[in-house]
């Protein structure tokens, strides 16, 4: 009877320990993804708040740019006058060697002039990165023919980012985190 009771207690304790380990691994994976997402979002927010949306760069990069649609890259003019470009890089973008993972997983890249750096850390993949610019017309551009600025709205960007931990979605340790936030530029000079 004592041996049977001991076997039941050990079985229950083992099951609890294994369940705790699974939960702990899943929590660690989610924490890695969430921490990276917060750091990336804070970095983009800081650059945007201290700088301004570079409307001209959207049209320089693509003469047919349509800012009414979601953009795959974000151009920011810093308070020091440098041009920043934030975009998702993968093997087709030509800069995947900047991504921290050896497998060249897609990451979020910050490019200043010709220097690039990864905003995401190792073990995290950027599934999606999209930016919605508002207003669609440059609020800092004065049109002398009309005697008014193109727009009277505070410049802002709605950011859509989706991260995961590079594991297969069917894996029990898969973790995904989506971010959607709107950030306004502090600069609104007239």
C-alpha positions as CSV (number, residue, x, y, z in Angstrom):
1,X,0.0,0.0,0.0
2,X,2.8,2.4,0.9
3,X,4.6,1.6,-2.3
4,X,1.5,2.2,-4.4
5,X,0.8,5.5,-2.6
6,X,4.5,6.5,-3.1
7,X,4.2,5.7,-6.9
8,X,1.1,7.8,-7.2
9,X,2.7,10.8,-5.4
10,X,5.8,10.5,-7.6
11,X,3.8,10.3,-10.8
12,X,1.7,13.4,-9.8
13,X,4.9,15.3,-8.8
14,X,6.6,14.4,-12.1
15,X,3.6,15.5,-14.1
16,X,3.5,18.8,-12.2
17,X,7.2,19.3,-12.7
18,X,7.0,18.6,-16.5
19,X,4.0,21.0,-16.8
20,X,5.9,23.7,-14.9
21,X,8.9,23.3,-17.3
22,X,6.7,23.5,-20.4
23,X,5.0,26.6,-19.1
24,X,8.4,28.1,-18.1
25,X,9.9,27.6,-21.6
26,X,6.8,29.0,-23.2
27,X,6.9,32.1,-20.9
28,X,10.6,32.6,-21.6
29,X,10.0,32.4,-25.4
30,X,7.1,34.9,-25.1
31,X,9.2,37.2,-22.9
32,X,12.0,37.3,-25.5
33,X,9.6,38.3,-28.2
34,X,7.8,40.9,-26.1
35,X,11.0,42.4,-24.9
36,X,12.3,42.8,-28.5
37,X,9.0,44.2,-29.6
38,X,9.1,46.8,-26.8
39,X,12.7,47.8,-27.5
40,X,12.0,48.2,-31.3
41,X,8.8,50.2,-30.7
42,X,10.5,52.5,-28.2
43,X,13.4,53.1,-30.6
44,X,11.2,53.9,-33.5
45,X,9.0,56.1,-31.2
46,X,12.1,58.0,-29.9
47,X,13.4,58.6,-33.4
48,X,10.0,59.8,-34.6
49,X,9.3,62.0,-31.7
50,X,12.7,63.7,-31.8
51,X,12.7,63.9,-35.6
52,X,10.0,64.2,-38.3
53,X,8.5,62.2,-41.1
54,X,10.6,62.7,-44.2
55,X,7.9,63.1,-46.9
56,X,10.4,64.0,-49.6
57,X,12.3,60.7,-49.1
58,X,9.1,58.6,-49.8
59,X,8.9,60.3,-53.2
60,X,12.6,60.2,-53.9
61,X,12.7,56.4,-53.3
62,X,9.5,55.8,-55.3
63,X,8.1,58.6,-57.6
64,X,4.8,56.8,-57.6
65,X,4.6,56.6,-53.8
66,X,1.0,56.6,-52.5
67,X,1.0,57.6,-48.8
68,X,-2.7,56.8,-48.5
69,X,-1.6,53.1,-48.5
70,X,0.4,51.2,-45.9
71,X,4.1,51.6,-46.4
72,X,6.8,48.9,-46.0
73,X,9.4,51.4,-44.9
74,X,9.5,54.5,-42.8
75,X,11.7,57.6,-43.6
76,X,12.5,59.9,-40.7
77,X,14.6,63.1,-40.7
78,X,16.4,63.2,-37.3
79,X,16.8,66.4,-35.3
80,X,20.5,66.4,-36.5
81,X,19.4,66.4,-40.1
82,X,20.3,62.7,-40.9
83,X,17.9,60.6,-42.9
84,X,16.8,57.3,-41.2
85,X,15.1,54.5,-43.0
86,X,13.4,51.7,-41.1
87,X,12.4,48.5,-43.0
88,X,12.0,44.8,-42.8
89,X,15.0,42.9,-44.3
90,X,15.0,39.4,-45.6
91,X,17.2,37.4,-48.0
92,X,15.7,39.3,-51.0
93,X,16.6,42.7,-49.7
94,X,20.3,42.5,-50.0
95,X,21.0,43.4,-46.4
96,X,20.1,40.2,-44.6
97,X,23.6,39.8,-43.4
98,X,22.9,42.6,-40.9
99,X,20.2,40.4,-39.2
100,X,21.6,38.8,-36.0
101,X,20.6,35.2,-36.7
102,X,22.8,32.9,-38.7
103,X,19.8,31.6,-40.5
104,X,19.2,35.1,-41.9
105,X,15.7,35.4,-40.5
106,X,13.8,38.6,-41.4
107,X,14.7,41.4,-39.0
108,X,13.9,45.1,-38.7
109,X,16.7,47.3,-40.0
110,X,17.5,50.9,-39.2
111,X,19.6,52.5,-41.9
112,X,21.4,55.9,-41.4
113,X,23.2,57.2,-44.5
114,X,25.0,54.0,-45.6
115,X,25.3,52.4,-42.1
116,X,22.8,49.7,-41.1
117,X,22.0,48.1,-37.8
118,X,19.4,45.5,-36.8
119,X,16.8,46.7,-34.4
120,X,15.7,43.1,-33.5
121,X,17.8,40.7,-31.5
122,X,18.8,37.1,-32.1
123,X,16.1,34.5,-31.8
124,X,13.4,36.9,-33.0
125,X,11.9,37.2,-36.5
126,X,9.9,40.1,-37.9
127,X,6.9,38.6,-39.6
128,X,5.4,41.9,-40.8
129,X,6.3,45.6,-40.6
130,X,4.0,48.2,-42.0
131,X,3.6,52.0,-41.5
132,X,0.6,54.2,-42.1
133,X,1.6,57.9,-42.6
134,X,-0.8,60.7,-41.7
135,X,-1.4,63.2,-43.0
136,X,-0.6,62.0,-46.5
137,X,0.5,65.5,-47.6
138,X,3.5,67.2,-46.1
139,X,2.2,69.6,-43.4
140,X,5.5,71.5,-43.5
141,X,5.3,72.4,-47.2
142,X,3.9,75.8,-47.9
143,X,2.1,76.3,-51.2
144,X,2.5,79.9,-52.3
145,X,-0.3,79.6,-54.9
146,X,-2.9,78.8,-52.3
147,X,-1.2,80.7,-49.4
148,X,-1.5,77.8,-47.1
149,X,0.3,74.7,-45.9
150,X,-0.6,71.4,-47.6
151,X,-2.1,70.0,-44.4
152,X,-3.1,71.2,-41.0
153,X,-2.7,67.9,-39.2
154,X,0.0,66.9,-36.7
155,X,2.3,64.3,-38.4
156,X,1.9,60.8,-37.1
157,X,2.7,57.2,-38.0
158,X,0.7,54.1,-37.1
159,X,3.0,51.2,-36.8
160,X,2.1,47.6,-37.3
161,X,4.7,45.1,-36.3
162,X,4.5,41.3,-35.9
163,X,7.2,39.3,-34.2
164,X,7.8,35.6,-33.4
165,X,10.5,33.5,-32.0
166,X,11.5,31.8,-35.3
167,X,9.9,28.5,-34.3
168,X,7.3,26.6,-36.4
169,X,3.8,27.8,-35.4
170,X,2.9,24.1,-34.7
171,X,5.6,23.9,-32.1
172,X,4.4,24.1,-28.5
173,X,7.1,26.7,-27.7
174,X,6.0,29.0,-30.6
175,X,5.5,32.6,-29.4
176,X,4.1,35.5,-31.4
177,X,3.5,39.1,-30.5
178,X,1.8,41.8,-32.5
179,X,2.2,45.6,-31.9
180,X,0.0,48.4,-33.2
181,X,0.6,51.9,-32.0
182,X,0.4,55.5,-33.3
183,X,3.2,57.9,-32.7
184,X,3.2,61.6,-33.3
185,X,6.2,63.7,-34.1
186,X,6.8,66.5,-31.5
187,X,8.0,68.7,-34.3
188,X,5.2,70.7,-35.8
189,X,6.8,73.9,-37.0
190,X,5.0,76.5,-38.9
